[in-house]
Amino acid sequence: INAEYMGMGLELSKEDSKKLSILVDDGNGMITKETFTTLVVELWQRQDKLKEIQRSFRVLDRDGSGFITSKQLMAVCKELDEPVKIQELDDIINELVGDTQISEDDFVKLMMKSSLFGF
């Protein structure tokens, strides 16, 4: 399955490939065209959402450091005219990721858990 997906520009991990093979195999090692098409569409949609999350991260990571800090979030809040204290943002970040800043990986995981991007 993985070769077919890669040929269409989709990224599929070995783990996902194994899971998909188990899910769609009808017992003879083959999948139907309809099943394959459905899986391709779902993967494209998922990758589009992932790219959207990554773009959102880059908007918030204003200095390009690879991390979102409370100061960067404070600047966004000011632009949105949302009053918030820096300590509140520090506390929120610490509660979410157990750190003083949010990495891109952590941001992606948080957004995928949320309902904001439809995962």
Backbone as XML, in Angstrom:
<?xml version="1.0"?>
<chain id="A" units="angstrom">
  <residue number="1" name="ILE">
    <atom name="N" x="0.837" y="-1.201" z="0.000"/>
    <atom name="CA" x="0.000" y="0.000" z="0.000"/>
    <atom name="C" x="0.869" y="1.247" z="0.000"/>
  </residue>
  <residue number="2" name="ASN">
    <atom name="N" x="1.961" y="1.208" z="0.748"/>
    <atom name="CA" x="2.789" y="2.403" z="0.911"/>
    <atom name="C" x="3.315" y="2.935" z="-0.422"/>
  </residue>
  <residue number="3" name="ALA">
    <atom name="N" x="3.710" y="2.062" z="-1.320"/>
    <atom name="CA" x="4.257" y="2.511" z="-2.607"/>
    <atom name="C" x="3.212" y="3.290" z="-3.399"/>
  </residue>
  <residue number="4" name="GLU">
    <atom name="N" x="1.979" y="2.830" z="-3.361"/>
    <atom name="CA" x="0.915" y="3.526" z="-4.078"/>
    <atom name="C" x="0.684" y="4.916" z="-3.509"/>
  </residue>
  <residue number="5" name="TYR">
    <atom name="N" x="0.700" y="5.029" z="-2.201"/>
    <atom name="CA" x="0.489" y="6.326" z="-1.558"/>
    <atom name="C" x="1.648" y="7.270" z="-1.844"/>
  </residue>
  <residue number="6" name="MET">
    <atom name="N" x="2.862" y="6.761" z="-1.763"/>
    <atom name="CA" x="4.029" y="7.606" z="-2.018"/>
    <atom name="C" x="4.023" y="8.110" z="-3.453"/>
  </residue>
  <residue number="7" name="GLY">
    <atom name="N" x="3.556" y="7.285" z="-4.371"/>
    <atom name="CA" x="3.470" y="7.689" z="-5.761"/>
    <atom name="C" x="2.518" y="8.853" z="-5.973"/>
  </residue>
  <residue number="8" name="MET">
    <atom name="N" x="1.611" y="9.063" z="-5.020"/>
    <atom name="CA" x="0.664" y="10.178" z="-5.101"/>
    <atom name="C" x="1.097" y="11.353" z="-4.237"/>
  </residue>
  <residue number="9" name="GLY">
    <atom name="N" x="2.308" y="11.282" z="-3.684"/>
    <atom name="CA" x="2.811" y="12.384" z="-2.874"/>
    <atom name="C" x="2.314" y="12.363" z="-1.442"/>
  </residue>
  <residue number="10" name="LEU">
    <atom name="N" x="1.785" y="11.243" z="-0.988"/>
    <atom name="CA" x="1.304" y="11.123" z="0.386"/>
    <atom name="C" x="2.364" y="10.435" z="1.230"/>
  </residue>
  <residue number="11" name="GLU">
    <atom name="N" x="2.496" y="10.888" z="2.461"/>
    <atom name="CA" x="3.444" y="10.278" z="3.378"/>
    <atom name="C" x="2.702" y="9.287" z="4.254"/>
  </residue>
  <residue number="12" name="LEU">
    <atom name="N" x="3.232" y="8.077" z="4.342"/>
    <atom name="CA" x="2.603" y="7.036" z="5.142"/>
    <atom name="C" x="3.697" y="6.321" z="5.918"/>
  </residue>
  <residue number="13" name="SER">
    <atom name="N" x="3.604" y="6.376" z="7.247"/>
    <atom name="CA" x="4.617" y="5.720" z="8.070"/>
    <atom name="C" x="4.476" y="4.205" z="7.953"/>
  </residue>
  <residue number="14" name="LYS">
    <atom name="N" x="5.525" y="3.478" z="8.329"/>
    <atom name="CA" x="5.468" y="2.016" z="8.307"/>
    <atom name="C" x="4.349" y="1.510" z="9.202"/>
  </residue>
  <residue number="15" name="GLU">
    <atom name="N" x="4.205" y="2.171" z="10.349"/>
    <atom name="CA" x="3.158" y="1.779" z="11.298"/>
    <atom name="C" x="1.773" y="1.975" z="10.688"/>
  </residue>
  <residue number="16" name="ASP">
    <atom name="N" x="1.554" y="3.128" z="10.062"/>
    <atom name="CA" x="0.269" y="3.394" z="9.419"/>
    <atom name="C" x="0.020" y="2.427" z="8.273"/>
  </residue>
  <residue number="17" name="SER">
    <atom name="N" x="1.065" y="2.116" z="7.528"/>
    <atom name="CA" x="0.937" y="1.186" z="6.406"/>
    <atom name="C" x="0.491" y="-0.190" z="6.899"/>
  </residue>
  <residue number="18" name="LYS">
    <atom name="N" x="1.088" y="-0.662" z="7.985"/>
    <atom name="CA" x="0.696" y="-1.956" z="8.549"/>
    <atom name="C" x="-0.749" y="-1.930" z="9.032"/>
  </residue>
  <residue number="19" name="LYS">
    <atom name="N" x="-1.121" y="-0.840" z="9.725"/>
    <atom name="CA" x="-2.494" y="-0.710" z="10.216"/>
    <atom name="C" x="-3.488" y="-0.722" z="9.067"/>
  </residue>
  <residue number="20" name="LEU">
    <atom name="N" x="-3.168" y="0.029" z="8.011"/>
    <atom name="CA" x="-4.067" y="0.088" z="6.865"/>
    <atom name="C" x="-4.194" y="-1.269" z="6.191"/>
  </residue>
  <residue number="21" name="SER">
    <atom name="N" x="-3.087" y="-1.987" z="6.066"/>
    <atom name="CA" x="-3.126" y="-3.302" z="5.440"/>
    <atom name="C" x="-4.043" y="-4.239" z="6.200"/>
  </residue>
  <residue number="22" name="ILE">
    <atom name="N" x="-3.979" y="-4.184" z="7.509"/>
    <atom name="CA" x="-4.832" y="-5.028" z="8.342"/>
    <atom name="C" x="-6.291" y="-4.614" z="8.209"/>
  </residue>
  <residue number="23" name="LEU">
    <atom name="N" x="-6.532" y="-3.298" z="8.210"/>
    <atom name="CA" x="-7.905" y="-2.793" z="8.149"/>
    <atom name="C" x="-8.610" y="-3.075" z="6.833"/>
  </residue>
  <residue number="24" name="VAL">
    <atom name="N" x="-7.880" y="-3.022" z="5.744"/>
    <atom name="CA" x="-8.542" y="-3.093" z="4.441"/>
    <atom name="C" x="-8.392" y="-4.423" z="3.724"/>
  </residue>
  <residue number="25" name="ASP">
    <atom name="N" x="-7.551" y="-5.300" z="4.191"/>
    <atom name="CA" x="-7.343" y="-6.577" z="3.528"/>
    <atom name="C" x="-8.612" y="-7.418" z="3.612"/>
  </residue>
  <residue number="26" name="ASP">
    <atom name="N" x="-9.103" y="-7.848" z="2.453"/>
    <atom name="CA" x="-10.328" y="-8.642" z="2.436"/>
    <atom name="C" x="-10.049" y="-10.140" z="2.540"/>
  </residue>
  <residue number="27" name="GLY">
    <atom name="N" x="-8.835" y="-10.482" z="2.913"/>
    <atom name="CA" x="-8.486" y="-11.881" z="3.110"/>
    <atom name="C" x="-7.606" y="-12.452" z="2.015"/>
  </residue>
  <residue number="28" name="ASN">
    <atom name="N" x="-7.550" y="-11.784" z="0.884"/>
    <atom name="CA" x="-6.722" y="-12.303" z="-0.206"/>
    <atom name="C" x="-5.529" y="-11.396" z="-0.499"/>
  </residue>
  <residue number="29" name="GLY">
    <atom name="N" x="-5.259" y="-10.472" z="0.420"/>
    <atom name="CA" x="-4.126" y="-9.572" z="0.243"/>
    <atom name="C" x="-4.410" y="-8.417" z="-0.695"/>
  </residue>
  <residue number="30" name="MET">
    <atom name="N" x="-5.641" y="-8.248" z="-1.084"/>
    <atom name="CA" x="-6.032" y="-7.191" z="-2.028"/>
    <atom name="C" x="-7.035" y="-6.249" z="-1.356"/>
  </residue>
  <residue number="31" name="ILE">
    <atom name="N" x="-7.121" y="-5.025" z="-1.879"/>
    <atom name="CA" x="-8.162" y="-4.113" z="-1.441"/>
    <atom name="C" x="-8.940" y="-3.659" z="-2.670"/>
  </residue>
  <residue number="32" name="THR">
    <atom name="N" x="-10.158" y="-3.253" z="-2.434"/>
    <atom name="CA" x="-10.975" y="-2.809" z="-3.564"/>
    <atom name="C" x="-10.577" y="-1.397" z="-3.971"/>
  </residue>
  <residue number="33" name="LYS">
    <atom name="N" x="-10.928" y="-1.040" z="-5.189"/>
    <atom name="CA" x="-10.653" y="0.304" z="-5.695"/>
    <atom name="C" x="-11.367" y="1.338" z="-4.832"/>
  </residue>
  <residue number="34" name="GLU">
    <atom name="N" x="-12.577" y="1.043" z="-4.411"/>
    <atom name="CA" x="-13.352" y="1.972" z="-3.595"/>
    <atom name="C" x="-12.687" y="2.204" z="-2.243"/>
  </residue>
  <residue number="35" name="THR">
    <atom name="N" x="-12.214" y="1.136" z="-1.628"/>
    <atom name="CA" x="-11.534" y="1.260" z="-0.337"/>
    <atom name="C" x="-10.254" y="2.067" z="-0.483"/>
  </residue>
  <residue number="36" name="PHE">
    <atom name="N" x="-9.504" y="1.765" z="-1.518"/>
    <atom name="CA" x="-8.259" y="2.482" z="-1.768"/>
    <atom name="C" x="-8.538" y="3.970" z="-1.979"/>
  </residue>
  <residue number="37" name="THR">
    <atom name="N" x="-9.536" y="4.297" z="-2.773"/>
    <atom name="CA" x="-9.887" y="5.692" z="-3.046"/>
    <atom name="C" x="-10.292" y="6.407" z="-1.763"/>
  </residue>
  <residue number="38" name="THR">
    <atom name="N" x="-11.089" y="5.757" z="-0.946"/>
    <atom name="CA" x="-11.517" y="6.342" z="0.326"/>
    <atom name="C" x="-10.313" y="6.631" z="1.219"/>
  </residue>
  <residue number="39" name="LEU">
    <atom name="N" x="-9.390" y="5.686" z="1.293"/>
    <atom name="CA" x="-8.191" y="5.870" z="2.120"/>
    <atom name="C" x="-7.324" y="7.014" z="1.602"/>
  </residue>
  <residue number="40" name="VAL">
    <atom name="N" x="-7.174" y="7.120" z="0.296"/>
    <atom name="CA" x="-6.374" y="8.195" z="-0.291"/>
    <atom name="C" x="-6.989" y="9.548" z="0.051"/>
  </residue>
  <residue number="41" name="VAL">
    <atom name="N" x="-8.293" y="9.672" z="-0.105"/>
    <atom name="CA" x="-8.979" y="10.935" z="0.200"/>
    <atom name="C" x="-8.789" y="11.293" z="1.672"/>
  </residue>
  <residue number="42" name="GLU">
    <atom name="N" x="-8.944" y="10.313" z="2.558"/>
    <atom name="CA" x="-8.778" y="10.570" z="3.994"/>
    <atom name="C" x="-7.351" y="10.995" z="4.318"/>
  </residue>
  <residue number="43" name="LEU">
    <atom name="N" x="-6.374" y="10.362" z="3.690"/>
    <atom name="CA" x="-4.980" y="10.744" z="3.934"/>
    <atom name="C" x="-4.690" y="12.144" z="3.418"/>
  </residue>
  <residue number="44" name="TRP">
    <atom name="N" x="-5.190" y="12.487" z="2.249"/>
    <atom name="CA" x="-4.999" y="13.841" z="1.720"/>
    <atom name="C" x="-5.596" y="14.872" z="2.661"/>
  </residue>
  <residue number="45" name="GLN">
    <atom name="N" x="-6.805" y="14.591" z="3.136"/>
    <atom name="CA" x="-7.451" y="15.535" z="4.051"/>
    <atom name="C" x="-6.652" y="15.668" z="5.336"/>
  </residue>
  <residue number="46" name="ARG">
    <atom name="N" x="-6.158" y="14.558" z="5.846"/>
    <atom name="CA" x="-5.369" y="14.600" z="7.079"/>
    <atom name="C" x="-4.083" y="15.391" z="6.875"/>
  </residue>
  <residue number="47" name="GLN">
    <atom name="N" x="-3.428" y="15.177" z="5.740"/>
    <atom name="CA" x="-2.183" y="15.903" z="5.490"/>
    <atom name="C" x="-2.448" y="17.389" z="5.257"/>
  </residue>
  <residue number="48" name="ASP">
    <atom name="N" x="-3.579" y="17.721" z="4.642"/>
    <atom name="CA" x="-3.939" y="19.133" z="4.482"/>
    <atom name="C" x="-4.139" y="19.791" z="5.838"/>
  </residue>
  <residue number="49" name="LYS">
    <atom name="N" x="-4.789" y="19.088" z="6.752"/>
    <atom name="CA" x="-5.006" y="19.622" z="8.094"/>
    <atom name="C" x="-3.676" y="19.767" z="8.831"/>
  </residue>
  <residue number="50" name="LEU">
    <atom name="N" x="-2.803" y="18.791" z="8.662"/>
    <atom name="CA" x="-1.490" y="18.865" z="9.296"/>
    <atom name="C" x="-0.713" y="20.068" z="8.779"/>
  </residue>
  <residue number="51" name="LYS">
    <atom name="N" x="-0.750" y="20.301" z="7.487"/>
    <atom name="CA" x="-0.065" y="21.459" z="6.913"/>
    <atom name="C" x="-0.666" y="22.760" z="7.448"/>
  </residue>
  <residue number="52" name="GLU">
    <atom name="N" x="-1.982" y="22.779" z="7.631"/>
    <atom name="CA" x="-2.646" y="23.960" z="8.186"/>
    <atom name="C" x="-2.192" y="24.209" z="9.623"/>
  </residue>
  <residue number="53" name="ILE">
    <atom name="N" x="-2.066" y="23.154" z="10.399"/>
    <atom name="CA" x="-1.571" y="23.277" z="11.772"/>
    <atom name="C" x="-0.143" y="23.800" z="11.766"/>
  </residue>
  <residue number="54" name="GLN">
    <atom name="N" x="0.694" y="23.263" z="10.892"/>
    <atom name="CA" x="2.088" y="23.704" z="10.816"/>
    <atom name="C" x="2.177" y="25.171" z="10.394"/>
  </residue>
  <residue number="55" name="ARG">
    <atom name="N" x="1.323" y="25.599" z="9.469"/>
    <atom name="CA" x="1.300" y="27.019" z="9.078"/>
    <atom name="C" x="0.880" y="27.886" z="10.263"/>
  </residue>
  <residue number="56" name="SER">
    <atom name="N" x="-0.098" y="27.421" z="11.027"/>
    <atom name="CA" x="-0.552" y="28.158" z="12.212"/>
    <atom name="C" x="0.587" y="28.300" z="13.217"/>
  </residue>
  <residue number="57" name="PHE">
    <atom name="N" x="1.343" y="27.231" z="13.383"/>
    <atom name="CA" x="2.489" y="27.287" z="14.293"/>
    <atom name="C" x="3.468" y="28.369" z="13.850"/>
  </residue>
  <residue number="58" name="ARG">
    <atom name="N" x="3.774" y="28.399" z="12.557"/>
    <atom name="CA" x="4.746" y="29.379" z="12.052"/>
    <atom name="C" x="4.252" y="30.813" z="12.235"/>
  </residue>
  <residue number="59" name="VAL">
    <atom name="N" x="2.941" y="31.012" z="12.174"/>
    <atom name="CA" x="2.380" y="32.352" z="12.422"/>
    <atom name="C" x="2.632" y="32.761" z="13.869"/>
  </residue>
  <residue number="60" name="LEU">
    <atom name="N" x="2.460" y="31.824" z="14.779"/>
    <atom name="CA" x="2.647" y="32.124" z="16.202"/>
    <atom name="C" x="4.121" y="32.177" z="16.603"/>
  </residue>
  <residue number="61" name="ASP">
    <atom name="N" x="4.954" y="31.426" z="15.917"/>
    <atom name="CA" x="6.398" y="31.417" z="16.182"/>
    <atom name="C" x="7.029" y="32.589" z="15.435"/>
  </residue>
  <residue number="62" name="ARG">
    <atom name="N" x="6.819" y="33.759" z="15.968"/>
    <atom name="CA" x="7.171" y="34.995" z="15.264"/>
    <atom name="C" x="8.656" y="35.201" z="15.041"/>
  </residue>
  <residue number="63" name="ASP">
    <atom name="N" x="9.492" y="34.629" z="15.883"/>
    <atom name="CA" x="10.933" y="34.832" z="15.705"/>
    <atom name="C" x="11.601" y="33.668" z="14.978"/>
  </residue>
  <residue number="64" name="GLY">
    <atom name="N" x="10.804" y="32.664" z="14.586"/>
    <atom name="CA" x="11.346" y="31.535" z="13.836"/>
    <atom name="C" x="12.246" y="30.621" z="14.637"/>
  </residue>
  <residue number="65" name="SER">
    <atom name="N" x="12.107" y="30.653" z="15.963"/>
    <atom name="CA" x="12.975" y="29.861" z="16.831"/>
    <atom name="C" x="12.585" y="28.384" z="16.890"/>
  </residue>
  <residue number="66" name="GLY">
    <atom name="N" x="11.390" y="28.065" z="16.407"/>
    <atom name="CA" x="10.906" y="26.692" z="16.513"/>
    <atom name="C" x="10.092" y="26.462" z="17.770"/>
  </residue>
  <residue number="67" name="PHE">
    <atom name="N" x="9.811" y="27.549" z="18.494"/>
    <atom name="CA" x="9.033" y="27.464" z="19.727"/>
    <atom name="C" x="8.075" y="28.650" z="19.824"/>
  </residue>
  <residue number="68" name="ILE">
    <atom name="N" x="6.954" y="28.408" z="20.475"/>
    <atom name="CA" x="6.016" y="29.485" z="20.794"/>
    <atom name="C" x="6.179" y="29.787" z="22.277"/>
  </residue>
  <residue number="69" name="THR">
    <atom name="N" x="6.414" y="31.045" z="22.598"/>
    <atom name="CA" x="6.597" y="31.462" z="23.988"/>
    <atom name="C" x="5.395" y="32.279" z="24.449"/>
  </residue>
  <residue number="70" name="SER">
    <atom name="N" x="5.330" y="32.496" z="25.740"/>
    <atom name="CA" x="4.241" y="33.318" z="26.284"/>
    <atom name="C" x="4.337" y="34.752" z="25.760"/>
  </residue>
  <residue number="71" name="LYS">
    <atom name="N" x="5.535" y="35.250" z="25.522"/>
    <atom name="CA" x="5.689" y="36.608" z="24.975"/>
    <atom name="C" x="5.096" y="36.696" z="23.567"/>
  </residue>
  <residue number="72" name="GLN">
    <atom name="N" x="5.316" y="35.674" z="22.771"/>
    <atom name="CA" x="4.745" y="35.659" z="21.427"/>
    <atom name="C" x="3.222" y="35.581" z="21.486"/>
  </residue>
  <residue number="73" name="LEU">
    <atom name="N" x="2.707" y="34.760" z="22.403"/>
    <atom name="CA" x="1.253" y="34.671" z="22.563"/>
    <atom name="C" x="0.683" y="35.987" z="23.084"/>
  </residue>
  <residue number="74" name="MET">
    <atom name="N" x="1.436" y="36.653" z="23.945"/>
    <atom name="CA" x="1.009" y="37.948" z="24.470"/>
    <atom name="C" x="0.849" y="38.951" z="23.328"/>
  </residue>
  <residue number="75" name="ALA">
    <atom name="N" x="1.783" y="38.948" z="22.399"/>
    <atom name="CA" x="1.701" y="39.858" z="21.251"/>
    <atom name="C" x="0.454" y="39.575" z="20.422"/>
  </residue>
  <residue number="76" name="VAL">
    <atom name="N" x="0.132" y="38.309" z="20.227"/>
    <atom name="CA" x="-1.071" y="37.942" z="19.481"/>
    <atom name="C" x="-2.318" y="38.404" z="20.235"/>
  </residue>
  <residue number="77" name="CYS">
    <atom name="N" x="-2.336" y="38.184" z="21.539"/>
    <atom name="CA" x="-3.476" y="38.608" z="22.350"/>
    <atom name="C" x="-3.683" y="40.126" z="22.277"/>
  </residue>
  <residue number="78" name="LYS">
    <atom name="N" x="-2.599" y="40.873" z="22.316"/>
    <atom name="CA" x="-2.690" y="42.333" z="22.202"/>
    <atom name="C" x="-3.278" y="42.729" z="20.856"/>
  </residue>
  <residue number="79" name="GLU">
    <atom name="N" x="-2.820" y="42.077" z="19.787"/>
    <atom name="CA" x="-3.344" y="42.367" z="18.452"/>
    <atom name="C" x="-4.836" y="42.068" z="18.356"/>
  </residue>
  <residue number="80" name="LEU">
    <atom name="N" x="-5.275" y="41.064" z="19.083"/>
    <atom name="CA" x="-6.686" y="40.673" z="19.085"/>
    <atom name="C" x="-7.490" y="41.427" z="20.140"/>
  </residue>
  <residue number="81" name="ASP">
    <atom name="N" x="-6.796" y="42.338" z="20.828"/>
    <atom name="CA" x="-7.414" y="43.133" z="21.884"/>
    <atom name="C" x="-8.015" y="42.254" z="22.982"/>
  </residue>
  <residue number="82" name="GLU">
    <atom name="N" x="-7.258" y="41.221" z="23.338"/>
    <atom name="CA" x="-7.643" y="40.294" z="24.393"/>
    <atom name="C" x="-6.694" y="40.483" z="25.571"/>
  </residue>
  <residue number="83" name="PRO">
    <atom name="N" x="-7.154" y="41.130" z="26.623"/>
    <atom name="CA" x="-6.262" y="41.358" z="27.768"/>
    <atom name="C" x="-5.934" y="40.047" z="28.494"/>
  </residue>
  <residue number="84" name="VAL">
    <atom name="N" x="-4.665" y="39.827" z="28.696"/>
    <atom name="CA" x="-4.204" y="38.641" z="29.414"/>
    <atom name="C" x="-2.857" y="38.970" z="30.045"/>
  </residue>
  <residue number="85" name="LYS">
    <atom name="N" x="-2.598" y="38.362" z="31.183"/>
    <atom name="CA" x="-1.328" y="38.577" z="31.876"/>
    <atom name="C" x="-0.327" y="37.521" z="31.435"/>
  </residue>
  <residue number="86" name="ILE">
    <atom name="N" x="0.931" y="37.923" z="31.393"/>
    <atom name="CA" x="1.999" y="37.018" z="30.959"/>
    <atom name="C" x="2.059" y="35.780" z="31.845"/>
  </residue>
  <residue number="87" name="GLN">
    <atom name="N" x="1.799" y="35.943" z="33.143"/>
    <atom name="CA" x="1.830" y="34.798" z="34.056"/>
    <atom name="C" x="0.743" y="33.783" z="33.708"/>
  </residue>
  <residue number="88" name="GLU">
    <atom name="N" x="-0.418" y="34.277" z="33.281"/>
    <atom name="CA" x="-1.499" y="33.373" z="32.863"/>
    <atom name="C" x="-1.051" y="32.527" z="31.669"/>
  </residue>
  <residue number="89" name="LEU">
    <atom name="N" x="-0.400" y="33.163" z="30.720"/>
    <atom name="CA" x="0.085" y="32.438" z="29.548"/>
    <atom name="C" x="1.183" y="31.449" z="29.932"/>
  </residue>
  <residue number="90" name="ASP">
    <atom name="N" x="2.083" y="31.866" z="30.827"/>
    <atom name="CA" x="3.119" y="30.945" z="31.321"/>
    <atom name="C" x="2.478" y="29.707" z="31.946"/>
  </residue>
  <residue number="91" name="ASP">
    <atom name="N" x="1.468" y="29.946" z="32.771"/>
    <atom name="CA" x="0.782" y="28.837" z="33.455"/>
    <atom name="C" x="0.087" y="27.911" z="32.463"/>
  </residue>
  <residue number="92" name="ILE">
    <atom name="N" x="-0.560" y="28.494" z="31.457"/>
    <atom name="CA" x="-1.264" y="27.689" z="30.449"/>
    <atom name="C" x="-0.277" y="26.827" z="29.672"/>
  </residue>
  <residue number="93" name="ILE">
    <atom name="N" x="0.828" y="27.433" z="29.230"/>
    <atom name="CA" x="1.830" y="26.675" z="28.479"/>
    <atom name="C" x="2.399" y="25.554" z="29.332"/>
  </residue>
  <residue number="94" name="ASN">
    <atom name="N" x="2.716" y="25.866" z="30.591"/>
    <atom name="CA" x="3.265" y="24.853" z="31.485"/>
    <atom name="C" x="2.267" y="23.710" z="31.701"/>
  </residue>
  <residue number="95" name="GLU">
    <atom name="N" x="1.004" y="24.048" z="31.853"/>
    <atom name="CA" x="-0.026" y="23.021" z="32.045"/>
    <atom name="C" x="-0.162" y="22.144" z="30.796"/>
  </residue>
  <residue number="96" name="LEU">
    <atom name="N" x="-0.073" y="22.750" z="29.629"/>
    <atom name="CA" x="-0.257" y="22.008" z="28.377"/>
    <atom name="C" x="0.923" y="21.110" z="28.029"/>
  </residue>
  <residue number="97" name="VAL">
    <atom name="N" x="2.139" y="21.634" z="28.186"/>
    <atom name="CA" x="3.306" y="20.875" z="27.719"/>
    <atom name="C" x="4.368" y="20.653" z="28.780"/>
  </residue>
  <residue number="98" name="GLY">
    <atom name="N" x="4.163" y="21.183" z="29.988"/>
    <atom name="CA" x="5.144" y="20.990" z="31.058"/>
    <atom name="C" x="6.454" y="21.695" z="30.800"/>
  </residue>
  <residue number="99" name="ASP">
    <atom name="N" x="6.386" y="22.828" z="30.114"/>
    <atom name="CA" x="7.590" y="23.569" z="29.746"/>
    <atom name="C" x="7.238" y="25.049" z="29.687"/>
  </residue>
  <residue number="100" name="THR">
    <atom name="N" x="8.215" y="25.866" z="29.355"/>
    <atom name="CA" x="7.986" y="27.313" z="29.256"/>
    <atom name="C" x="7.717" y="27.754" z="27.821"/>
  </residue>
  <residue number="101" name="GLN">
    <atom name="N" x="7.799" y="26.815" z="26.893"/>
    <atom name="CA" x="7.552" y="27.123" z="25.488"/>
    <atom name="C" x="6.964" y="25.891" z="24.806"/>
  </residue>
  <residue number="102" name="ILE">
    <atom name="N" x="6.325" y="26.105" z="23.657"/>
    <atom name="CA" x="5.673" y="25.020" z="22.928"/>
    <atom name="C" x="6.446" y="24.742" z="21.645"/>
  </residue>
  <residue number="103" name="SER">
    <atom name="N" x="6.915" y="23.512" z="21.495"/>
    <atom name="CA" x="7.612" y="23.118" z="20.271"/>
    <atom name="C" x="6.581" y="22.850" z="19.169"/>
  </residue>
  <residue number="104" name="GLU">
    <atom name="N" x="7.044" y="22.760" z="17.947"/>
    <atom name="CA" x="6.121" y="22.471" z="16.838"/>
    <atom name="C" x="5.478" y="21.100" z="17.018"/>
  </residue>
  <residue number="105" name="ASP">
    <atom name="N" x="6.251" y="20.110" z="17.448"/>
    <atom name="CA" x="5.698" y="18.772" z="17.667"/>
    <atom name="C" x="4.599" y="18.803" z="18.722"/>
  </residue>
  <residue number="106" name="ASP">
    <atom name="N" x="4.856" y="19.503" z="19.834"/>
    <atom name="CA" x="3.845" y="19.619" z="20.881"/>
    <atom name="C" x="2.607" y="20.350" z="20.369"/>
  </residue>
  <residue number="107" name="PHE">
    <atom name="N" x="2.814" y="21.400" z="19.588"/>
    <atom name="CA" x="1.702" y="22.173" z="19.032"/>
    <atom name="C" x="0.836" y="21.285" z="18.135"/>
  </residue>
  <residue number="108" name="VAL">
    <atom name="N" x="1.481" y="20.512" z="17.280"/>
    <atom name="CA" x="0.747" y="19.618" z="16.387"/>
    <atom name="C" x="-0.057" y="18.608" z="17.203"/>
  </residue>
  <residue number="109" name="LYS">
    <atom name="N" x="0.561" y="18.016" z="18.213"/>
    <atom name="CA" x="-0.139" y="17.032" z="19.051"/>
    <atom name="C" x="-1.346" y="17.666" z="19.745"/>
  </residue>
  <residue number="110" name="LEU">
    <atom name="N" x="-1.153" y="18.871" z="20.281"/>
    <atom name="CA" x="-2.250" y="19.564" z="20.958"/>
    <atom name="C" x="-3.394" y="19.863" z="20.000"/>
  </residue>
  <residue number="111" name="MET">
    <atom name="N" x="-3.074" y="20.324" z="18.816"/>
    <atom name="CA" x="-4.108" y="20.670" z="17.841"/>
    <atom name="C" x="-4.825" y="19.432" z="17.319"/>
  </residue>
  <residue number="112" name="MET">
    <atom name="N" x="-4.105" y="18.334" z="17.200"/>
    <atom name="CA" x="-4.731" y="17.099" z="16.735"/>
    <atom name="C" x="-5.685" y="16.538" z="17.791"/>
  </residue>
  <residue number="113" name="LYS">
    <atom name="N" x="-5.388" y="16.795" z="19.059"/>
    <atom name="CA" x="-6.276" y="16.358" z="20.139"/>
    <atom name="C" x="-7.514" y="17.247" z="20.241"/>
  </residue>
  <residue number="114" name="SER">
    <atom name="N" x="-7.379" y="18.487" z="19.792"/>
    <atom name="CA" x="-8.497" y="19.422" z="19.883"/>
    <atom name="C" x="-9.469" y="19.199" z="18.731"/>
  </residue>
  <residue number="115" name="SER">
    <atom name="N" x="-10.582" y="19.864" z="18.782"/>
    <atom name="CA" x="-11.558" y="19.752" z="17.702"/>
    <atom name="C" x="-11.406" y="20.890" z="16.700"/>
  </residue>
  <residue number="116" name="LEU">
    <atom name="N" x="-10.412" y="21.752" z="16.883"/>
    <atom name="CA" x="-10.242" y="22.927" z="16.021"/>
    <atom name="C" x="-10.002" y="22.574" z="14.562"/>
  </residue>
  <residue number="117" name="PHE">
    <atom name="N" x="-9.286" y="21.476" z="14.316"/>
    <atom name="CA" x="-8.930" y="21.131" z="12.948"/>
    <atom name="C" x="-9.670" y="19.898" z="12.448"/>
  </residue>
  <residue number="118" name="GLY">
    <atom name="N" x="-10.640" y="19.426" z="13.201"/>
    <atom name="CA" x="-11.484" y="18.334" z="12.745"/>
    <atom name="C" x="-10.857" y="16.953" z="12.787"/>
  </residue>
  <residue number="119" name="PHE">
    <atom name="N" x="-9.894" y="16.729" z="13.674"/>
    <atom name="CA" x="-9.312" y="15.395" z="13.791"/>
    <atom name="C" x="-10.171" y="14.550" z="14.689"/>
  </residue>
</chain>
